[in-house]
Amino acid sequence: MGEYQVLGVFRVAKRFSAASAAVSGWALIGRRPLSVVVWSAVILLGLFLPALLLFLPIIDPFVEMVRAMPQTPNAQDPEMTARIMAMQGQLSLMNIGMMAVQVVAPTIVTAAAFRVVLRPQEQRGFFLRVGATEGWMMLVTLVLTFGGNIAIFAAMVPGALLGLIGFVVMAIGGDTEAGAVVGVVVGVIGVIVGELALLWAFLRLSMALPMTFAERRFMLFESWALTKGQSLRLLGMLLLVGLTLLVVQIVVGGVVIAAAALVAPGLAKTLPAARSVAEVLRLIWPVLAVALPLAAILQAVVQVVCVTPLASVYRSLKPADEAQEAA
């Protein structure tokens, strides 16, 4: 029956409350604060610290390479070319590692948040698991990430082409200045239309992760059928989530600025004397020891606020047979 419930002989499209879904993440945090703290530890140990360890080894070689660059670079300098190639290799390896850490820990936390909503009986271990379900969700995340990057570029191409065509047509008519204006206007409109189409596609595919979690298998385009007729509600939910996060961002930004004003003067006196990453870490480790755990908690909160509404919406839209099974 897909996205419909049967009431007598009538098929009535399922609906959900955008407002209720938008605040479901905050409600989860209120009900399970200790779980969110544990999830933030997963973010700290599985995302922040590995990212830091991946980034640190390339800082000193990069600084040395920059210092060794002559004021007038010689394209034929074999030593500098070798250094640049070596640095590119290190950056490529770092990017691959970053791609892994950016997917693994956040997906585990996302699955835990989904579990609170869709399988509340699985509360052992603060709802955390590492298994096939999380693996399928990681695959969906990678597909959506790569596909999204390609789609963002593709959404801009038609607008750019339309702008170029508009410029050429006006230029042929002899009005180059007007052609430039028309080209820019048409191009901007084309890009906006493309981005709106991309947003619509994202909304239609937004149930891919909760569906994959619920079904324990790869699901992507199945979301398209489930979200039919729900785009405006999904958009409203997205805007409400963004509004709540904007308030949090303003508050956190004020706290960060105040903390930086207290710490920055001291660091400004000591950091210029550092000559290596090790010396910098020795000087700033007290700041990192406080900032990284707090940043991990904030990251976990933001992630829960963003992903929990997806599970809440799926719970409202899922087919009747799944609803009966869950009950």
GIHUJO-V281875 format. One record per residue. N is the residue number from 1. RES is the residue in three letters. PHI is phi as a letter, one per 20 degrees, with the letter a starting at -180 (* if undefined). OMEGA is omega in radians with two decimals (NA if undefined). Layout:
n:N res:RES phi:PHI omega:OMEGA
n:N res:RES phi:PHI omega:OMEGA
//
This chain:
n:1 res:MET phi:* omega:3.00
n:2 res:GLY phi:l omega:-3.02
n:3 res:GLU phi:e omega:-3.06
n:4 res:TYR phi:c omega:2.94
n:5 res:GLN phi:d omega:3.11
n:6 res:VAL phi:d omega:3.08
n:7 res:LEU phi:c omega:-3.04
n:8 res:GLY phi:m omega:3.13
n:9 res:VAL phi:d omega:-3.08
n:10 res:PHE phi:d omega:3.03
n:11 res:ARG phi:d omega:-3.08
n:12 res:VAL phi:d omega:-3.12
n:13 res:ALA phi:f omega:3.09
n:14 res:LYS phi:f omega:3.12
n:15 res:ARG phi:c omega:3.07
n:16 res:PHE phi:b omega:3.12
n:17 res:SER phi:e omega:3.14
n:18 res:ALA phi:f omega:-3.12
n:19 res:ALA phi:f omega:3.14
n:20 res:SER phi:f omega:3.13
n:21 res:ALA phi:f omega:-3.07
n:22 res:ALA phi:f omega:-3.11
n:23 res:VAL phi:e omega:-3.09
n:24 res:SER phi:f omega:3.09
n:25 res:GLY phi:f omega:3.10
n:26 res:TRP phi:f omega:3.09
n:27 res:ALA phi:f omega:3.10
n:28 res:LEU phi:f omega:3.12
n:29 res:ILE phi:f omega:3.11
n:30 res:GLY phi:f omega:-3.13
n:31 res:ARG phi:e omega:-3.01
n:32 res:ARG phi:c omega:-3.10
n:33 res:PRO phi:f omega:-3.14
n:34 res:LEU phi:f omega:3.09
n:35 res:SER phi:f omega:3.14
n:36 res:VAL phi:f omega:3.09
n:37 res:VAL phi:f omega:3.10
n:38 res:VAL phi:f omega:3.11
n:39 res:TRP phi:f omega:3.10
n:40 res:SER phi:f omega:3.05
n:41 res:ALA phi:f omega:3.07
n:42 res:VAL phi:f omega:3.10
n:43 res:ILE phi:f omega:-3.12
n:44 res:LEU phi:f omega:-3.05
n:45 res:LEU phi:e omega:-3.07
n:46 res:GLY phi:d omega:-3.12
n:47 res:LEU phi:c omega:-3.02
n:48 res:PHE phi:f omega:-3.09
n:49 res:LEU phi:f omega:3.06
n:50 res:PRO phi:f omega:3.11
n:51 res:ALA phi:f omega:3.11
n:52 res:LEU phi:f omega:3.14
n:53 res:LEU phi:f omega:3.09
n:54 res:LEU phi:f omega:-3.04
n:55 res:PHE phi:e omega:-3.02
n:56 res:LEU phi:g omega:-3.04
n:57 res:PRO phi:f omega:-3.07
n:58 res:ILE phi:e omega:-3.06
n:59 res:ILE phi:f omega:-3.11
n:60 res:ASP phi:f omega:3.08
n:61 res:PRO phi:g omega:3.14
n:62 res:PHE phi:f omega:3.14
n:63 res:VAL phi:f omega:3.12
n:64 res:GLU phi:f omega:3.12
n:65 res:MET phi:f omega:3.13
n:66 res:VAL phi:f omega:3.14
n:67 res:ARG phi:f omega:-3.10
n:68 res:ALA phi:e omega:-3.13
n:69 res:MET phi:f omega:3.10
n:70 res:PRO phi:f omega:3.12
n:71 res:GLN phi:f omega:3.08
n:72 res:THR phi:d omega:-3.05
n:73 res:PRO phi:g omega:3.09
n:74 res:ASN phi:d omega:-3.09
n:75 res:ALA phi:f omega:-3.10
n:76 res:GLN phi:e omega:-3.11
n:77 res:ASP phi:f omega:-3.06
n:78 res:PRO phi:f omega:-3.12
n:79 res:GLU phi:f omega:3.13
n:80 res:MET phi:f omega:3.10
n:81 res:THR phi:f omega:3.13
n:82 res:ALA phi:f omega:3.11
n:83 res:ARG phi:f omega:-3.13
n:84 res:ILE phi:f omega:3.13
n:85 res:MET phi:f omega:3.11
n:86 res:ALA phi:f omega:3.12
n:87 res:MET phi:f omega:3.09
n:88 res:GLN phi:f omega:3.08
n:89 res:GLY phi:f omega:3.11
n:90 res:GLN phi:f omega:3.13
n:91 res:LEU phi:f omega:3.12
n:92 res:SER phi:f omega:3.10
n:93 res:LEU phi:f omega:3.12
n:94 res:MET phi:f omega:3.14
n:95 res:ASN phi:f omega:3.10
n:96 res:ILE phi:f omega:3.10
n:97 res:GLY phi:f omega:3.12
n:98 res:MET phi:f omega:3.12
n:99 res:MET phi:f omega:-3.14
n:100 res:ALA phi:f omega:-3.07
n:101 res:VAL phi:f omega:3.12
n:102 res:GLN phi:f omega:-3.14
n:103 res:VAL phi:d omega:-2.95
n:104 res:VAL phi:f omega:-3.07
n:105 res:ALA phi:f omega:3.11
n:106 res:PRO phi:g omega:3.13
n:107 res:THR phi:f omega:3.10
n:108 res:ILE phi:f omega:3.12
n:109 res:VAL phi:f omega:3.09
n:110 res:THR phi:g omega:3.12
n:111 res:ALA phi:f omega:3.11
n:112 res:ALA phi:f omega:3.10
n:113 res:ALA phi:f omega:3.08
n:114 res:PHE phi:f omega:-3.10
n:115 res:ARG phi:f omega:3.10
n:116 res:VAL phi:g omega:-3.07
n:117 res:VAL phi:e omega:-2.98
n:118 res:LEU phi:e omega:3.12
n:119 res:ARG phi:c omega:-3.05
n:120 res:PRO phi:f omega:3.13
n:121 res:GLN phi:f omega:-3.12
n:122 res:GLU phi:e omega:-3.04
n:123 res:GLN phi:e omega:3.13
n:124 res:ARG phi:g omega:3.13
n:125 res:GLY phi:m omega:3.13
n:126 res:PHE phi:l omega:3.08
n:127 res:PHE phi:m omega:-3.10
n:128 res:LEU phi:e omega:3.06
n:129 res:ARG phi:b omega:2.97
n:130 res:VAL phi:c omega:-3.08
n:131 res:GLY phi:b omega:-3.09
n:132 res:ALA phi:f omega:-3.14
n:133 res:THR phi:g omega:3.12
n:134 res:GLU phi:f omega:3.10
n:135 res:GLY phi:f omega:3.10
n:136 res:TRP phi:f omega:3.11
n:137 res:MET phi:f omega:3.07
n:138 res:MET phi:f omega:3.13
n:139 res:LEU phi:f omega:3.10
n:140 res:VAL phi:f omega:3.13
n:141 res:THR phi:f omega:3.12
n:142 res:LEU phi:f omega:3.14
n:143 res:VAL phi:f omega:3.13
n:144 res:LEU phi:f omega:-3.14
n:145 res:THR phi:f omega:3.14
n:146 res:PHE phi:f omega:3.13
n:147 res:GLY phi:f omega:3.12
n:148 res:GLY phi:f omega:3.11
n:149 res:ASN phi:f omega:3.11
n:150 res:ILE phi:f omega:-3.11
n:151 res:ALA phi:f omega:3.11
n:152 res:ILE phi:f omega:3.11
n:153 res:PHE phi:f omega:-3.11
n:154 res:ALA phi:f omega:-3.13
n:155 res:ALA phi:f omega:-3.13
n:156 res:MET phi:e omega:-3.06
n:157 res:VAL phi:f omega:-3.14
n:158 res:PRO phi:g omega:3.13
n:159 res:GLY phi:f omega:3.12
n:160 res:ALA phi:f omega:3.13
n:161 res:LEU phi:f omega:3.12
n:162 res:LEU phi:f omega:3.10
n:163 res:GLY phi:f omega:3.12
n:164 res:LEU phi:f omega:3.12
n:165 res:ILE phi:f omega:3.13
n:166 res:GLY phi:f omega:3.11
n:167 res:PHE phi:f omega:-3.11
n:168 res:VAL phi:f omega:-3.13
n:169 res:VAL phi:f omega:-3.14
n:170 res:MET phi:f omega:3.14
n:171 res:ALA phi:f omega:3.11
n:172 res:ILE phi:f omega:3.12
n:173 res:GLY phi:f omega:3.06
n:174 res:GLY phi:n omega:-3.12
n:175 res:ASP phi:d omega:-3.07
n:176 res:THR phi:f omega:-3.12
n:177 res:GLU phi:f omega:3.09
n:178 res:ALA phi:f omega:3.11
n:179 res:GLY phi:f omega:3.11
n:180 res:ALA phi:f omega:3.14
n:181 res:VAL phi:f omega:3.14
n:182 res:VAL phi:f omega:-3.14
n:183 res:GLY phi:f omega:3.14
n:184 res:VAL phi:f omega:-3.11
n:185 res:VAL phi:f omega:-3.13
n:186 res:VAL phi:f omega:3.13
n:187 res:GLY phi:f omega:3.13
n:188 res:VAL phi:f omega:3.12
n:189 res:ILE phi:f omega:3.13
n:190 res:GLY phi:f omega:3.13
n:191 res:VAL phi:f omega:3.12
n:192 res:ILE phi:f omega:3.12
n:193 res:VAL phi:f omega:3.13
n:194 res:GLY phi:f omega:3.13
n:195 res:GLU phi:f omega:3.08
n:196 res:LEU phi:f omega:3.08
n:197 res:ALA phi:f omega:3.10
n:198 res:LEU phi:f omega:3.09
n:199 res:LEU phi:f omega:3.11
n:200 res:TRP phi:f omega:3.11
n:201 res:ALA phi:f omega:3.11
n:202 res:PHE phi:f omega:3.13
n:203 res:LEU phi:f omega:-3.13
n:204 res:ARG phi:f omega:-3.13
n:205 res:LEU phi:e omega:-3.00
n:206 res:SER phi:f omega:3.13
n:207 res:MET phi:e omega:-3.08
n:208 res:ALA phi:g omega:-3.11
n:209 res:LEU phi:f omega:3.11
n:210 res:PRO phi:f omega:3.08
n:211 res:MET phi:f omega:3.09
n:212 res:THR phi:f omega:3.11
n:213 res:PHE phi:f omega:-3.07
n:214 res:ALA phi:f omega:-3.06
n:215 res:GLU phi:e omega:-3.12
n:216 res:ARG phi:l omega:3.08
n:217 res:ARG phi:b omega:-3.10
n:218 res:PHE phi:f omega:3.09
n:219 res:MET phi:b omega:-3.12
n:220 res:LEU phi:c omega:-3.07
n:221 res:PHE phi:f omega:3.02
n:222 res:GLU phi:f omega:3.11
n:223 res:SER phi:f omega:-3.08
n:224 res:TRP phi:g omega:-3.13
n:225 res:ALA phi:f omega:-3.08
n:226 res:LEU phi:f omega:-3.07
n:227 res:THR phi:e omega:3.13
n:228 res:LYS phi:f omega:-3.14
n:229 res:GLY phi:n omega:-3.08
n:230 res:GLN phi:d omega:-2.99
n:231 res:SER phi:g omega:-3.10
n:232 res:LEU phi:f omega:3.09
n:233 res:ARG phi:f omega:3.10
n:234 res:LEU phi:f omega:3.10
n:235 res:LEU phi:f omega:3.09
n:236 res:GLY phi:f omega:3.10
n:237 res:MET phi:f omega:3.14
n:238 res:LEU phi:f omega:3.14
n:239 res:LEU phi:f omega:3.12
n:240 res:LEU phi:f omega:3.08
n:241 res:VAL phi:f omega:3.12
n:242 res:GLY phi:f omega:3.12
n:243 res:LEU phi:f omega:3.13
n:244 res:THR phi:f omega:3.13
n:245 res:LEU phi:f omega:3.08
n:246 res:LEU phi:f omega:3.10
n:247 res:VAL phi:f omega:3.12
n:248 res:VAL phi:f omega:-3.13
n:249 res:GLN phi:f omega:3.13
n:250 res:ILE phi:f omega:-3.13
n:251 res:VAL phi:f omega:-3.12
n:252 res:VAL phi:f omega:3.12
n:253 res:GLY phi:g omega:3.10
n:254 res:GLY phi:f omega:3.12
n:255 res:VAL phi:f omega:-3.13
n:256 res:VAL phi:f omega:3.13
n:257 res:ILE phi:f omega:3.13
n:258 res:ALA phi:f omega:3.13
n:259 res:ALA phi:f omega:3.13
n:260 res:ALA phi:f omega:3.12
n:261 res:ALA phi:f omega:3.12
n:262 res:LEU phi:e omega:-3.02
n:263 res:VAL phi:e omega:-2.99
n:264 res:ALA phi:g omega:-3.11
n:265 res:PRO phi:g omega:3.14
n:266 res:GLY phi:f omega:3.13
n:267 res:LEU phi:f omega:3.14
n:268 res:ALA phi:f omega:3.13
n:269 res:LYS phi:e omega:-3.01
n:270 res:THR phi:e omega:-3.04
n:271 res:LEU phi:f omega:-3.13
n:272 res:PRO phi:g omega:-3.13
n:273 res:ALA phi:e omega:-3.12
n:274 res:ALA phi:f omega:-3.11
n:275 res:ARG phi:d omega:-3.14
n:276 res:SER phi:b omega:3.11
n:277 res:VAL phi:f omega:-3.14
n:278 res:ALA phi:g omega:3.13
n:279 res:GLU phi:f omega:3.10
n:280 res:VAL phi:f omega:3.14
n:281 res:LEU phi:f omega:3.13
n:282 res:ARG phi:f omega:-3.11
n:283 res:LEU phi:e omega:-3.01
n:284 res:ILE phi:d omega:-3.07
n:285 res:TRP phi:g omega:3.09
n:286 res:PRO phi:f omega:3.12
n:287 res:VAL phi:f omega:3.13
n:288 res:LEU phi:f omega:-3.11
n:289 res:ALA phi:f omega:3.10
n:290 res:VAL phi:e omega:-3.00
n:291 res:ALA phi:f omega:-3.06
n:292 res:LEU phi:f omega:3.08
n:293 res:PRO phi:f omega:3.11
n:294 res:LEU phi:f omega:3.10
n:295 res:ALA phi:f omega:3.11
n:296 res:ALA phi:f omega:3.09
n:297 res:ILE phi:f omega:3.12
n:298 res:LEU phi:f omega:3.12
n:299 res:GLN phi:f omega:3.13
n:300 res:ALA phi:f omega:3.13
n:301 res:VAL phi:f omega:-3.13
n:302 res:VAL phi:f omega:-3.13
n:303 res:GLN phi:f omega:3.11
n:304 res:VAL phi:f omega:3.14
n:305 res:VAL phi:f omega:-3.09
n:306 res:CYS phi:e omega:-3.00
n:307 res:VAL phi:e omega:-3.12
n:308 res:THR phi:g omega:3.08
n:309 res:PRO phi:g omega:3.11
n:310 res:LEU phi:f omega:3.11
n:311 res:ALA phi:f omega:3.12
n:312 res:SER phi:f omega:3.10
n:313 res:VAL phi:f omega:-3.14
n:314 res:TYR phi:f omega:3.12
n:315 res:ARG phi:g omega:3.13
n:316 res:SER phi:f omega:-3.03
n:317 res:LEU phi:e omega:-3.00
n:318 res:LYS phi:f omega:-3.10
n:319 res:PRO phi:g omega:-3.05
n:320 res:ALA phi:f omega:-3.12
n:321 res:ASP phi:f omega:3.08
n:322 res:GLU phi:f omega:3.14
n:323 res:ALA phi:f omega:3.13
n:324 res:GLN phi:f omega:3.12
n:325 res:GLU phi:f omega:3.14
n:326 res:ALA phi:f omega:-3.14
n:327 res:ALA phi:f omega:NA
//
